Amino acid sequence: MDDLVLDLLQWLKDAPKPYTEVMEAWRTSCPRLTVWEDAIDAGYLEKRLIGATLMVAITGHGLRHLASRRPAAA
């Protein structure tokens, strides 16, 4: 599962994305595939209101985790 979380972090590392876009790309109804939930629970991502748009951004903790697991991606 960590590889998928790392894929999500890498996808978000350059800039925040709208929450709706993130949910469309990463939400799943499979109870065994909890990438979004795992990333939020670990503190790797945060939701922010930017203007009137809810955005998802990688946290400093998420950037450090990504760099430690995929140094070439950081």
Contact map, one row per residue, 1 for C-alpha under 8 A:
11111000000000000000000000000000101000000000000000000000000000000000000000
11111100000000000000000000000000000000000000000000000000000000000000000000
11111110000000000000000000000000000000000000000000000000000000000000000000
11111111000000000000000000000000001000000000000000000000000000000000000000
11111111100000000000000000000000001101100000000000000000000000000000000000
01111111110000000000000000000000000000000000000000000000000000000100100000
00111111111000000000000000000000000000000000000000000000000000000000000000
00011111111100000000000001000000001000000000000000000000000000000000000000
00001111111110000000000000000000000000000001100000000000010001100100000000
00000111111111000000000000000000000000000000000000000000000000000100000010
00000011111111000000000000000000000000000000000000000000000000000000000000
00000001111111111000000000000000000000000000000000000001110000000000000000
00000000111111110000000000000000000000000000000000000000110000100000000000
00000000011111110000000000000000000000000000000000000000000000000000000000
00000000000111111000000000000000000000000000000000000000100000000000000000
00000000000111111100000000000000000000000000000000000011110000000000000000
00000000000100111110110000000000000000000000000000000011100000000000000000
00000000000000011111110000000000000000000000000000001111000000000000000000
00000000000000001111111000000000000000000000001000000111000000000000000000
00000000000000000111111100000000000000000000000000000000000000000000000000
00000000000000001111111110000000000000000000000000000000000000000000000000
00000000000000001111111111100000000000000000000000000001000000000000000000
00000000000000000011111111100000000000000000000000000000000000000000000000
00000000000000000001111111100000000000000000000000000000000000000000000000
00000000000000000000111111100000000000000000000000000000000000000000000000
00000001000000000000011111110000001100000000000000000000000000000000000000
00000000000000000000011111111000001100000000000000000000000000000000000000
00000000000000000000000001111110110000000000000000000000000000000000000000
00000000000000000000000000111110100000000000000000000000000000000000000000
00000000000000000000000000011111110000000000000000000000000000000000000000
00000000000000000000000000011111110000000000000000000000000000000000000000
00000000000000000000000000000111110000000000000000000000000000000000000000
10000000000000000000000000011111111000000000000000000000000000000000000000
00000000000000000000000000010111111111000000000000000000000000000000000000
10011001000000000000000001100000111111100000000000000000000000000000000000
00001000000000000000000001100000011111110000000000000000000000000000000000
00000000000000000000000000000000011111111000000000000000000000000000000000
00001000000000000000000000000000011111111100000000000000000000000000000000
00001000000000000000000000000000001111111111100000000000000000000000000000
00000000000000000000000000000000000111111111110000000000000000000000000000
00000000000000000000000000000000000011111111000000000000000000000000000000
00000000000000000000000000000000000001111111000000000000000000000000000000
00000000000000000000000000000000000000111111110000000000001011000000000000
00000000100000000000000000000000000000111111110000000000011111101000000000
00000000100000000000000000000000000000110011111000000001111001000000000000
00000000000000000000000000000000000000010011111100000001111000000000000000
00000000000000000010000000000000000000000000111110000111100000000000000000
00000000000000000000000000000000000000000000011111000111100000000000000000
00000000000000000000000000000000000000000000001111111110000000000000000000
00000000000000000000000000000000000000000000000111111110000000000000000000
00000000000000000000000000000000000000000000000011111000000000000000000000
00000000000000000000000000000000000000000000000011111100000000000000000000
00000000000000000100000000000000000000000000000011111110000000000000000000
00000000000000000110000000000000000000000000001111011111000000000000000000
00000000000000011110000000000000000000000000001111001111100000000000000000
00000000000100011110010000000000000000000000111100000111110000000000000000
00000000000110111000000000000000000000000000111100000011111000000000000000
00000000100110010000000000000000000000000001110000000001111111100000000000
00000000000000000000000000000000000000000011110000000000111111100000000000
00000000000000000000000000000000000000000001000000000000011111110000000000
00000000000000000000000000000000000000000011000000000000011111111000000000
00000000100000000000000000000000000000000011100000000000011111111100000000
00000000100010000000000000000000000000000001000000000000011111111110000001
00000000000000000000000000000000000000000000000000000000000111111111000000
00000000000000000000000000000000000000000001000000000000000011111111100000
00000100110000000000000000000000000000000000000000000000000001111111111011
00000000000000000000000000000000000000000000000000000000000000111111111111
00000000000000000000000000000000000000000000000000000000000000011111111000
00000100000000000000000000000000000000000000000000000000000000001111111000
00000000000000000000000000000000000000000000000000000000000000000111111111
00000000000000000000000000000000000000000000000000000000000000000111111111
00000000000000000000000000000000000000000000000000000000000000000010011111
00000000010000000000000000000000000000000000000000000000000000000110011111
00000000000000000000000000000000000000000000000000000000000000100110011111
